Each structure stands twice: as structure tokens, then as C-alpha cells.
Amino acid sequence: MSTAIEITNVSKAFVIRHNRNNSLKSQVIGIFHKRFREERETLWALKGVTVDIRVGEALGLIGRNGSGKSTLLKIIAGIYSPSSGKVRLSNPRVGTMIELGVGFHPELTGQENIFLGASIYGLSRKEVDKIYPKVVAFSELESFMDTSLKNYSSGMQARLGFALAVNLDPDILLVDEILAVGDEAFQRKCKARMEQFRNAGKKPSCSFLTASTM
């Protein structure tokens, strides 16, 4: 079985600025008074992560808050670049459900956000027109397609985002614990759809990487 996601010695560091100096005045004062000086701390969210995920395989990341689960998903999705190491994907079409509202605009309606989100993934207008009814049906938000996203609850946003992600016919699906905001019935529906992907015998089969807190 071929490899869908190849993660090799991936590390990610973030620089945290303490007592941030954003003005010339505060920077000058900091020269003479230590307590006003800006200090920088390097936080390593990931260090030396290596894992291969095969086509059709589902892998769960389990860990405490701040252990780097979401960071790794974002690196795989291309949202973050690794500080070192590399990630190789065998197939370009990746569906993501990592953060609530990513790829959506709060001022746009549900319908407009479906077209916006799908276009970000490279779908043409004709392709979006084809999947639009499926996205609406899966989300069960038919009555809210003309409503601005800013008026959606977190659960409704999760429904819309997941419905779009799974109907992109992705080769790789990345799902964070964002689905925890949905109701139990919708969570069961999402899990059933993911199992349907895994058992569909697609060429290539869809691979999943999910994350949840301990």
C-alpha cells in the first residue's frame, strides 16, 4: 500500500514576544530600564516528528492541550511551514476541518461561503455548482443559506465546514477536534461519512488524520 502522507523529522518553533515594544519611545526607554525591554521566547510546538500514513489509513493524534496536534495538522495542510523537516503528500486534494470558520467570511452568506471555500480548493464554478446541493443537504442548513455566517452558531459553522470538506471528494481529510461543537447526531453522521470514504475503495482511498484532547 502506498504512502499518502510522509512526515519526516518535522519541527515547528514559534517566537513569543513578552513586553512587546511597538513604539520608538518604548524601545528607547527599554535601553535604560530592563523591565521595559522586549524579551523573546522560543516555543517548540513540535520536535522531530516522523510518521508515514498510508493510503486508506486513519490515524488519530491524542494529547493534552498545547501538545502540538493542531500545529501538525496545519503543517500538513500547508497553513504553517515547518521550521525544519518536510511533509510530502501523494495527492493534492486535501479536505481540512482544523479551525472553525477557516476559509469562510463572516459577512458572507452560507451559500456565498460554500462557493468561496470551494474556490480556495481550486474548484471551478461548474464543479461548485455540482456539489452545492450535496453540501447543503449534508449540512442540514437549507433554511440558512441566505443568512450571514456571523449569525451562525459554532455548531452550524462546523456543519457547513465539514459538509464542504467531505463533498470536495478529498484524497486526504484532516479533522481537528472542531467537531466537538456539533450535536451528537451530526457527529455520528460525520463519523459514518468518514467510514464510508474509507470503505469506498476509491483510487486512491481517502486517508484521515484526526486529533483529540486526552
Secondary structure, 3 states (H helix, E strand, C coil): CCEEEEEEEEEEEEEEEECCCCCHHHHHHHHHCHHHCCEEEEEEEEEEEEEEEECCCEEEEEECCCCCHHHHHHHHHCCCCCCEEEEEECCCCEEEECCCCCCCCCCCEHHHHHHHHHHHCCCCHHHHHHHHHHHHHHHCCHHHCCCEHHHCCHHHHHHHHHHHHHHCCCCEEEECHHHHHCCHHHHHHHHHHHHHHHHCCCCCCCEEEEEEEC
